Amino acid sequence: MTKISLFASLLALLLLGSGIGSAQTRDETALMAEMEAAEQAYLGQDYETARAGMAKLVQDSDNPVHWYRYGYMLSEGQGGPADPAGAIEWLQKAAETGHGPALLQLGKIYLIGAGIEADPAQAVPFLKQAADQGTQEAQLILAQLYLSGATGVTPDPEAALTLFEAAATAGNAEAQFTLSLLYARGQGVAQDDSAALHWLTKAADSGLTQAQFILAENLQAGNTDTSDPQAAAQRYQQAAQGGHVLAQRILGTKYLLDELPEPAPGRAMALLETAALAGDAGAQSNLGYAFATGTKATRNDVTAAGWYRMAADQGLPGALSALGVFYETGRGVEADLQEAADLFQAAAGLGDVPAARRLGAMVVAGTPADLRALENSFLWVFTAAANGDVAAIDWLHAQAEADNADAAGLLAELYLDGHADAGEGVDALALLQSSAQGGFVEAQNRLGKMYTTGEAGLPLDYLQAYKWHNLAAASGYSEAAEARNLIAKLMTPEQIAEAQKMTRDHLAEQK
């Protein structure tokens, strides 16, 4: 027996229930045949035939199902150009009978302005009627409108919560996810981590990939009752299978680093490649690492450089730094120190410490030569020195002995903060004072702090503290200006005047 289509079955029920038959238009059999033909054309994506059939059918039918289907096709431009006015006409006829899908479609048309001027306020009555019938999508949209207070819609957090709960209880994943966020933030409802986790889990179980990913993150971080890496991995897996790119990268990286038992050979690389080809810079960089180190892959420097380049082009600091090393050493690419330096500078500018260290070593080595002339050259050497580069420390000493105030100040910072051992005969305080005298603003600010606190054996001296902070502030150092103003509150007007005179005298001596 041929299975009757959903629309044909619905039509039969409506005809029987409403008494529509041959006494009104054509006989029931003809109507059903036309509807069946239009439906089959629609299911076969022959929208032009389906639209033509529906256009004929609605002229002779009093059935809201027909009106809705035709209005829907007109609103969506199926089988011909979109016709907003015609769509509203037929959807309105169906909506007047209480037809839920027509009410929902009308609400969406007015909400987004599909071919007409958007009017959220006019959408609300249609959405409300559909929501009252239990239409989950209408409940969700209306709840979002009440929550956000769209143009012309009065915010109503209580009504929004009721609608979200109704849709969520009926199994709507988006509503479940939104409820979890509301409870987590305490937005429109008392903050409740337990309720947030409950609805987040429901949304994840309903198949919402974003919920699966966030649940995995919480399970991994221990934001539930306990940290559960295995449960987290399962949720990452669900999200990854659903196409969540970040989940693919995280799960692939866990397999790559053996943080989880790899379920099958090549799984790590497959996940990372999927995410990388979707444009995820982190996955691209991790693939670079895999091929560069031979981890879960055959070592191939050319392939590694290619993946690092893709991530570097997106500005990922670690990839920029790694690719810089490849150009510096000629791994997988032709050696090019200038290109390496450019990549290191880009990475260091984004806060990558290894890149700053490599730049420091290049400055010390004098290649490329123009690095020494750059504004940050001494800071790069400082970073290298602070990470144990003896050659960098020696270079700073040589520059300090040549009366370079920046070098002397940075050396003082190294020794005072314990980044390096000053060694016998090295006076860190003297280096700092020399640097401050030479105009290095960081040293002036540091000296001001030390006179404020009595650090390193210096006496508490607000006059000196004010003077050094004032000098640094004069060079545009905002932190020093704030410190100077705080010290001034502890000083008398006479002391402030004296400290200002000390500042002027220092500047006069430097001329």
N, C-alpha and C positions, 0 to 999 in steps of 0.2 A: 504494500500500500504506500502510495506517495505521501511523504510527510508534508503537511500543510505548513506554509511559511508562518512566521510569527505574526506578521501584519495581517495575513489572511485569517488566521485564527482569531486575532483580536477583533477584526472586522466582523467576523461571524458572531462573536459574543455581543458586540455592540448592536448589531442588527436584531438579534433575538431579544435583547434587553430593552430596546427602544421602540420596537414595533415597526421599524422602518422596513418597507417592502414594496411590492409592486404597486400598491395603492398610491405611493408618493412619486416615485420616479420610475426607473426601470426595475426589473425583477431582481431579486437577491442574487441569483446565479450569475447574471450579467455583470452586476457590480463587483462581485467577488472575482470573476474572471479578469475584469479590467484591472482590479487592484493587484491580482496575482501577477499579471503580465508586467505591470509597472514595477512591482517589487522584484521580480526576477531580473528585469533590466537594471534595476538599481544595484542589486547584489552582484551583477556581472559588470558593474562600473560603466554601464552604458547609460550615463546620466542624461544624455540628450533624449533618448527614447523614453526613459523613465519620466523625465520632466514633461515631455509632450503628452504622455499618457495621463499624468496627474493633472495637467492643465485641463484636459477634457473631462476627467473624472469629477473634479470639484464643481464643475458647472451643473452637474446633475445630482450631486450628492449632498445630503444634509449631515454627513458624518464628520465630526471634529477630527478624527484620525486622518481623513483625507486632507482636510484644511491644514492641519499641522504639517503633514509630510510635504505638501506643496509649498507652504510658507517657509519651511526649513530649507528646501532646495533653492528657493528664491533668495533667501538671506545669505546662504553660503555660496551662491553662484555656481551651483551644480547643474550641468547640462546647458548652461548659457550664462549670460552676464548677470551679475547680482542685481536684484531689484528690491531695494530696501522698502520702498513704499508698498509694493505688491506683497512683500513678505509680511509687513506689519498688518496689512489688511486681512490676510488669511490667518495669520497667527492670532490676531485679535478676535476673529470669529471663533476660533477654537478655544481661546482663553476664556471667552465669555461663558463657555459651557463648563469651565473648571478644569479643562484639560491640562494636566500638570506639565508635560513636556513643552507645550506651547507657552505656558506661563514662564517657564524657565528660559526658553529661547527669546521671548520678548524682553525679559529682564536683562539678558546678556546683550541684546542689541542696543538697548538704551544705555547700558552701563559702559560699553566700550565704544559706542558711536559707530556701529558698522554701517557706513554709508549715510549716517545722519549725525547730527550734533549730539555728542555724549551728554547724558543727563542722568547721573546716578540717582537723583531724587525720584525721577520718574520710573526708574528700574525697581525701586524698593517695593511698591505694592505688588507687582507681578511676582517678584522673588519671594515675598512674604506668603502669598497664596500657595506657591509651589512648596515652600518650606513647611507650611502648615499641613500639607499633604504627605510630608515625610520624604520629599525629594532631597537626597543628601547633598547634591551639588548646589542646590538653591540654599540649603541651610548653611553650607560652607561659605558661599559667596556673600550671603546676607550677614553672616557673623563677621566676616572680614570688613564689610562696609561699616557695621556698627562699631567695630573695634578701632578702625582708623579714622572714622568720621570723614568720609569722602565729601566732595563738594555737594552741598545741599542736603547732606545726611547728618542728623544729630548723633554724635557719639553715644553709645549705650553699652558700656562694658558688661553690664549684667545680662542684657539680652544676647550679646555676643557670646558670653560664656554658656548660656543655656543652649544656644544653637550649636555651638561647637560640641557640647556634650551630647546633644541629640544625634548629630552626624557621627561622632566618634563611637558612641554606643552601638550605632547601626553598622559600624565597621568601616567608616570612611578613613583611610589612612592619613590623608592630609589634615583632617580635623583632629585625629589622634596626635599627630606630630605637633600641630599648633597648640593643642592643649598642654602637651609636655613643656613647650617653651613658655607658655603663660604661667604654669605652676613653678617652673624653674626660676623665672624672673620675678614672680609675684606681681604680675601685670593683670590688674582687674580681679585678682583673687589672692588670697593669702598664700605666701610662698610656701611650697610644700615639695621637698625633694622626693619624697616617697611617691606622691601622685605624679610628679614629673617623670620619674623612672617607669612607673606603671604605664603611662600613656606612650612614652617613648618605646617601650618594649612592644606594646600593642601595634604601634605604627611599623616597627621593624618586622614584626610577625606578619603584618599585612602586606609586606613586600616593598615598602618605601625605602629605596636605597639610601637616601640622605639620613633617615632614621637609623638604618642599620649601621651606617658609618659612625654617626655620633654615639650610638650605643657602644660600638666597639671601642671608640676613644675613651669613653667613660669607664668601661670595664678594664681597659688597659691601664688607665691612670689610677684606678682604685677609687673612683668617685661613687661607686656603689657600695654595698656593705663590705666587700673585700675586692682586692685586685684579682682578676681572673683572666690571665693571659690566654688560656685555652678557649674560654668563651668569647673573648675578644677576637681571637683568630677566626672563630666560626662566623662571627658577625662581619668581620672584614671580608671573609670569603663570600658571604651573601652579597655584600655591597659590591665587591669586585665583579661577581658574576652578573650583577645588575648594571654594570658599565660605569661604576663610580671610579673615576680615574685615580683620585688620591688613594682610595682603598687599594687599588691595584698596585700602586707604587709602594705603599707601606707594607702590604703583605709580601710583595715580591722582594722587598728589601729585607724583611725578616727572614725569608727563606735564604736569601743570598748570604746573610751574615750568620746563618745557622742558629738564629734565635728561636726558630720553630723547626720541627722535623719536616723536611720537604716531602710532600705526599707522593711526588713522582719526579724522576729526573727531568730537568729542564723547566720545572714549574716556575722557579724564580725568574729565569730569563724570559719565559713566555709572558708572565705578568708585567715585568718591567718593560718589555718591548711593546706590549699593548698600550701601556700608559705613555711611553715615550713617543710612539707614533701618533698618539692623541695630542701631543704637544706639551706633556708635563716635563718641565726642565729638571726636576729632581730625579725622575726616572731616567732621563737622558744621561745625567751626570753619573748616576749609579751604574748604568750600563758601561759608561766610560771606565769607572773603577773596576768593574768585573773583567773587562777585556785588558785593562792595564795591569791587573794583578794576577790574572788567570783564575779568578774566583768564580766557580760554576760555569766557566767558559774557557775555551782555548785562548791563551794570551795572544793578543794581536794589537800592537801599538797603533797601527794605522786606523783600525776600527775604533779603538779607544779614543784616539784624537778626534775622529769624526763625531762620536757621541758627545764628547766634551765640547766640541765646537758648537753643536746645536744648543746645548745648555748655556754656554757662554754667550751666545747671540741673544739669549733671553735675559742676560744680566745676572745669572746665578753666580754669586761670589766664589764658591768653592770650585765651580767649573772653570771660571776665569783663571783662578790660581793654578789649578791642575794643568790647564792648557798652557799656561805660562811656563810651567816646569818642562813640558814637552818641547816647547820652542827653545827654552834655555839649553836643554840637553840634547836636542835633536832626536827625540823619541817619536816615531810615527810621522814626523814632519821634518822639513829641512830646518836645521838650527838657525835661529834668527833672534839675536839678543835684543834688538830694538822691539820686535814684536812681543817678545817675552816681557820686556819692561812695560810696554803699553798694557798688556793684559794684567800684569801685577798691579799697576797703578789703578786700573779700573776696579780690580778686586779689593785693593786696600782702601779705596775710596768708599767702598760698601762695608768696610769694617772687617775684612778678612785679615787676620793676624799673620798666618803663614805667608801671604803675599807681601805684607809689609816687611817681614823678616827677610824675604828674598831680595826685596828692593834695597834694604839696608846693606846686605852683603854685596850687592851690585855697586852701591855707592862707594863702599870701602874699596872694592876691587877697581873702581874707576871705569867700569864698562857697563852700559854705554856711558861715555864721558859726560854727556849733557845732563845726566841724573843729578850730579852734584850741584848744578845750578838751580834745581827746582826747589820750590818753597818748602816742601815736606821732607827734603833729603835728610836732615838731621833727625827728624822724628822717626824715619824709617830705620836709621842706624840705631837709634835709641831702642826701638822695638827688637831689633836683632840682638843688641847688647843685653836687654832685659831677659831675653830667652837663651842666654848663655853663650852668645857668639863672642869669643875672646878677641878676635880681630876687630870687631865693632867697638869693643871697649877701648882697645889700644888706639884705634883711630880717633875716638872722641878725646882721649887724653892728649894726643898729638895736636888736635885742633884747639883744645883748651890751652895748652902751653903756647900756642900761637896767638893767644888773646882772643879767641872766638867765644863770645859771651854765651851763645846758644849751646855750644858744646859743653862749656863749664857748667851751665845750669842743668843740662840733661844728665851729666855725670853726677852732679849733686843729688838729683832726683833718684838715680839708680842706687846710690849708696844710702841715702837717708831712708828710702822705702824698702831697703833690704833686697833689691833685685840683684845686687852683686856685692861682693866683698870688697870694701874700699882698700884693704891691704895696708901694710905698714907705711907710714909716712904720707898717707893721703888724708887730707882734711876736707871732709864733705861740706862742712859749714863754710869754710873759707872759699871753696869753689862756688857755693851758692851766693855768697856775698859778692864775689868778684863778678859773677854773672849778672846779678841785680844792678851792680854799679855800671856794668856795661850796657844795660838797657834791655835785658831779656825779661819780658813782662811776666812770664810764668815764674821766673825766679823772684821777681819783685813781689808778686802776689804770695808766693810761698814764704818769703821772708816776713811779710806782713803777718801771715798766720802764725808764724813761729814766735814773733814778738807778742802776739795776743795770748798765746798759750804757754809760753816759756819752754817750748820744745828745744831739744838738743842743747840744753844748758843756757839758752839765751834768757836774759831777764825779762820779766813782764814789763813792757814799755809801750803804752798806748800812743805816745808821740811817734816813736819809730814805726809802730804798726800802721798808724794813720798815714805817715809819710810814704811807706812803700806801697800800700794799697792805693794811695792817691796817685802815685807815679804810674802804676799799672793801669789805673782807671783812665788816666790821661791818654793812654794808647788805645782806648776803646775796649778794655777788658771789663765786661759787665759784672762778672763775679767779684772783681776787686772793688768796683764802685759800691756794690751792695755791702761788702764787708766794711769798707771805709765808713759808710753811713751808719752801720750798726755800732762801730767803735765810737763814732762821734757822739752817740747818745750817752756814752759813759764818761765823756770828757767835759770839762768846763769850757766856756767860750774862750778863755785865755789860752787854754791848752790847744784848742783847735787852731787858733791864730798862730801859735808857735809852730805847730805841725805843718801848717800851710807855708810858713816862712822857711821851714826846713826843706820842703818840697821845692820851693823857688830857688833856694840856694843850691840844691843838688843839680837842678836843671842849668843854673848859671855856670856851675863848674864843668858841665859837660860840653859847653860851647867852646 
